[in-house]
Amino acid sequence: MSQRVAVPLPKAYLLLNHGPTVLVSSAHGGRRNVMAAAWNMALDFDPPKVAVVIDKATLTRELVEAAGEFVLNVPSREQAALTLAVGTQSGREIDKFSKVMRSGIPGDGAGATAASMVGAPLIEGCLAWLECRVIPEPPIQQSYDLFLGEVVAAWADPAVFSNGRWHFPDQQRRSIHYQAGGSFFATGDAFEV
Amino acid sequence: MSQRVAVPLPKAYLLLNHGPTVLVSSAHGGRRNVMAAAWNMALDFDPPKVAVVIDKATLTRELVEAAGEFVLNVPSREQAALTLAVGTQSGREIDKFSKVMRSGIPGDGAGATAASMVGAPLIEGCLAWLECRVIPEPPIQQSYDLFLGEVVAAWADPAVFSNGRWHFPDQQRRSIHYQAGGSFFATGDAFEV
């Protein structure tokens, strides 16, 4: 199981700056869910803000609107099959935590842990976590499925993120970038210019 | 110089789905500019929409607000130094097209070409291009520096994007993901799950 160390809030944007696909976790009224989101980005430095697209058809949408909170979890390559599975199945039809995340998919992370500032859970086995409170903007939520959030706590596995920089010594334990179908890219070589 | 083939609009989101850093080009009233933006994402499939953060201090902001148009250009690893340069210098102080893009930076792409549907130029040497019209949402532009755009034309170099998929046979001719300082990641291995 991965470690989790607090990331100072002014550095939280760095967790998303390179454009990884994330898992959006949510909880409300005794229900919880997780979905995949390639359409996410940082929106501000300090206080840190994020933007993410959450389709109206999803259970995640219902839970995020009700709770006003979500977590962006940055999955590793080991969790790509899990990411695809939670991105293609609906929480309205199955309990993803019992049916998908514990299904034996390699690297599934096997569960969820309580967050520090929000009710949505942290997905285990991920590389980083951003706990967010929705910044209410009902017109853009309704028109574009676009949700803005303020990051109220951030965490990372120090084996892959420390001192404000990602470092991926391992081919499997690195972030991923969804393309389409079952196709992803791993985050590749780091280089300086 | 790279080739440029039209990408069907319903596939345009695939150009951004994996989270590359882009160059935002703009033009208005005889002036033009280009800046880097790690904070971008796809926002819808068809008609395709995008979201991008454009800071109030930038000349790009002034030109995009005046023209109501911009282009998101997906630069290659060969253009990382150019990306950093146009991301750290202001178009208010220098003409980036004459001072940066023709400065001899390796892979600088050497210039710009007319777009098909918008006045903002296409940056030469890039991997893909999304011509966009601003979807006016003044409150979120003002509050969050957040701009939404409808993609009205899209293009890609068929050597790296065809049939709705990216493929990067070459280590240099692949997309990039900005981290911080002068540090980037290249898009890495493709894999299927």
Chai-1 contact restraints between the chains, C-beta under 6 A:
chainA,res_idxA,chainB,res_idxB,connection_type,confidence,min_distance_angstrom,max_distance_angstrom,comment,restraint_id
A,L14,B,A180,contact,1.0,0.0,6.0,A-B,restraint_1
A,N17,B,A38,contact,1.0,0.0,6.0,A-B,restraint_2
A,N17,B,Q179,contact,1.0,0.0,6.0,A-B,restraint_3
A,H18,B,H177,contact,1.0,0.0,6.0,A-B,restraint_4
A,H18,B,Q179,contact,1.0,0.0,6.0,A-B,restraint_5
A,H18,B,F185,contact,1.0,0.0,6.0,A-B,restraint_6
A,G19,B,G19,contact,1.0,0.0,6.0,A-B,restraint_7
A,G19,B,H177,contact,1.0,0.0,6.0,A-B,restraint_8
A,A38,B,N17,contact,1.0,0.0,6.0,A-B,restraint_9
A,W39,B,M41,contact,1.0,0.0,6.0,A-B,restraint_10
A,W39,B,A42,contact,1.0,0.0,6.0,A-B,restraint_11
A,M41,B,W39,contact,1.0,0.0,6.0,A-B,restraint_12
A,M41,B,M41,contact,1.0,0.0,6.0,A-B,restraint_13
A,A42,B,W39,contact,1.0,0.0,6.0,A-B,restraint_14
A,L43,B,Y144,contact,1.0,0.0,6.0,A-B,restraint_15
A,A80,B,V193,contact,1.0,0.0,6.0,A-B,restraint_16
A,A81,B,V193,contact,1.0,0.0,6.0,A-B,restraint_17
A,L84,B,V193,contact,1.0,0.0,6.0,A-B,restraint_18
A,I140,B,I140,contact,1.0,0.0,6.0,A-B,restraint_19
A,Y144,B,L43,contact,1.0,0.0,6.0,A-B,restraint_20
A,H177,B,H18,contact,1.0,0.0,6.0,A-B,restraint_21
A,H177,B,G19,contact,1.0,0.0,6.0,A-B,restraint_22
A,Q179,B,N17,contact,1.0,0.0,6.0,A-B,restraint_23
A,Q179,B,H18,contact,1.0,0.0,6.0,A-B,restraint_24
A,A180,B,L14,contact,1.0,0.0,6.0,A-B,restraint_25
A,G182,B,E192,contact,1.0,0.0,6.0,A-B,restraint_26
A,G182,B,V193,contact,1.0,0.0,6.0,A-B,restraint_27
A,S183,B,E192,contact,1.0,0.0,6.0,A-B,restraint_28
A,F184,B,F191,contact,1.0,0.0,6.0,A-B,restraint_29
A,F185,B,H18,contact,1.0,0.0,6.0,A-B,restraint_30
A,F185,B,T187,contact,1.0,0.0,6.0,A-B,restraint_31
A,F185,B,G188,contact,1.0,0.0,6.0,A-B,restraint_32
A,F185,B,A190,contact,1.0,0.0,6.0,A-B,restraint_33
A,A186,B,G188,contact,1.0,0.0,6.0,A-B,restraint_34
A,A186,B,D189,contact,1.0,0.0,6.0,A-B,restraint_35
A,T187,B,F185,contact,1.0,0.0,6.0,A-B,restraint_36
A,T187,B,G188,contact,1.0,0.0,6.0,A-B,restraint_37
A,G188,B,F185,contact,1.0,0.0,6.0,A-B,restraint_38
A,G188,B,A186,contact,1.0,0.0,6.0,A-B,restraint_39
A,G188,B,T187,contact,1.0,0.0,6.0,A-B,restraint_40
A,G188,B,G188,contact,1.0,0.0,6.0,A-B,restraint_41
A,D189,B,A186,contact,1.0,0.0,6.0,A-B,restraint_42
A,A190,B,F185,contact,1.0,0.0,6.0,A-B,restraint_43
A,F191,B,F184,contact,1.0,0.0,6.0,A-B,restraint_44
A,E192,B,G182,contact,1.0,0.0,6.0,A-B,restraint_45
A,E192,B,S183,contact,1.0,0.0,6.0,A-B,restraint_46
A,V193,B,A80,contact,1.0,0.0,6.0,A-B,restraint_47
A,V193,B,A81,contact,1.0,0.0,6.0,A-B,restraint_48
A,V193,B,L84,contact,1.0,0.0,6.0,A-B,restraint_49
A,V193,B,G182,contact,1.0,0.0,6.0,A-B,restraint_50
